[in-house]
Amino acid sequence: MTFSEALSWAQSRLESAGIRYSKRESELLLTAFLKNDISEILLNPNKEVPDEHEFKKWVARRSCKEPLQYIMGYVDFYGFTFKIERGVFIPRPETELLVEEALKVLRGNTLLDLGTGCGNILLSILANTSGMFGVGVDISKKALDIARQNAERIGLKERALFLESDWGEGLDGWFSFDLIVSNPPYIPKPDIRTLDSEIILYEPLDALMGGEDGLLFYRRTIEIAKKLLRKEGKLILELGGKAVIDFLSKTSSFELVSVRKDYSGNERVAVLQRR
């Protein structure tokens, strides 16, 4: 099977499986499989695909709705490439707005990321600062292992510490921070069944489920931030709907400084300050 034939074959299979952007995804799969870029493939259409059988497995996995990022083994986020694997939540493009807001208001030199996953938020902030130290916590050993690998790949191993913790528990008395960031689980438990099958079948649902009302981890974040965030320190959170803003605006220990909308007009990121 040549490069050209592989692209055509993959697009046909993905199209039949109902994959919306079948042409683009077939290109992404083949470039990732060959560890090359699309220009090399288009300039050499008659070159043979090595291990054609393995490439067909990749296409079959995507046809079964396994997320593209898990198959390729990486995800692009804020100009960096992060390793990703099944069992670790896939970063979304809209979360880049959280990083942008953090870099705007950044003061001090210590950062905490609650529910760090593959480390994309923490490491993206650290990579765009100098002299800052960050701690990422997660309950998942697998996520922490991937985050540590990403820190080493990006060259931030000495400035990032990843710890196993249930949403920051156990850090009180050992650490205090100038900035806390998080993209917490915010899908109400009853709404989980309405999510896309790609998410339900393959992604870790505990990284999405925010309790019965979707506010569980916002409550926990406020409580842990009271203990760990220095006075006038900033807390930056990705949002999961209007109910979250209503809740955050009523917290006596924090002032809601600003809310940023995403490019679809949804209220996406809240910036709060410790009173």
Summary of the structure (lengths in Angstrom):
residues: 275
radius of gyration: 20.4
end to end distance: 63.8
largest distance: 65.9
contacts: 908
relative contact order: 0.11
helix: 44%
strand: 23%
